[in-house]
Amino acid sequence: MLKRVVGTLATVTVALVVLLAVEGFIALNGPGLPDRPALRLDRTFQVGGESNEPIRLAWLGDSTGAGIGASGAEAAVVTLVASELGRPVELRVLARSGARVGDVLAQQLPRLADVDADAVVVAVGGNDVTHLTSEDLFEAQYDLLLDTLARLPSSTIVSVGIGDFGTVPRIPQPLRALVAWRGRALDELIRKVTSRHDVAYVDLYGETGPVFAVDPGRYYAPDEFHPNDLGYRVWADAILEVLRPAIAG
């Protein structure tokens, strides 16, 4: 009898794992998601008046920083944030679609040497959630990232947490619940590492998750994975609440 129960549980477990794997593949690789490499915003432009010296703002991260989901450059979260800091801004976007923390370390961080940034926004972690980066590796890489950024002269660092994966329409249940749980776990690690380095942290989950949860269809792009213009507007407001005082201080 015990052997039969164990066998049944093993069968159910394997079936569930297979189901989640299939759901995950369809959700993350099916039609509707942008081809990689996706839209890039790796450019420099002036935002604001000309009376004061512009602040040099660098943005590191993934597809959300690269503008995926927005209808155009003006609706991207990076542009919304830079244009509303209340001062001239020279924005340099190094974010790339599909990037994980390890990619930021290896590919984006070295390019900061050419930027001479006054402030750096780090917004990465979502792809580490969906690609199953281990918690130990994620924490170690994020810690190394912030440690390296802290060595830059005169740079303000702001770290953006991970949004609520539990609101993402593209990911079906029960996979969505598991991805949301992983997202919270990695977000807590971001909060932990930023506290350790005394870096400003944007609680994207707490500040924007409840808004997205009320009506996900209103805030997600047609791919049902990335925020749309309105969703990025909500994100920008949360980021500005932390970035403005961090730069002013």
Salt bridges, closest charged atoms under 4 A:
ASP42 OD1 - ARG92 NE 3.71
ASP42 OD2 - ARG96 NH2 2.96
ASP42 OD2 - ARG111 NH2 2.41
GLU84 OE2 - ARG233 NH1 2.67
ASP116 OD2 - ARG56 NH2 3.35
ASP118 OD1 - ARG56 NH2 3.20
GLU139 OE2 - LYS192 NZ 3.20
GLU139 OE2 - ARG196 NH2 3.43
ASP143 OD1 - ARG196 NH2 3.02
ASP143 OD1 - HIS197 NE2 2.90
ASP147 OD2 - ARG151 NH2 3.08
ASP187 OD2 - ARG184 NH1 3.08
GLU188 OE2 - ARG184 NH2 3.45
GLU188 OE2 - ARG191 NE 3.75
ASP203 OD1 - ARG191 NH2 3.71
ASP223 OD2 - HIS226 ND1 2.72
ASP237 OD1 - ARG233 NH2 2.73
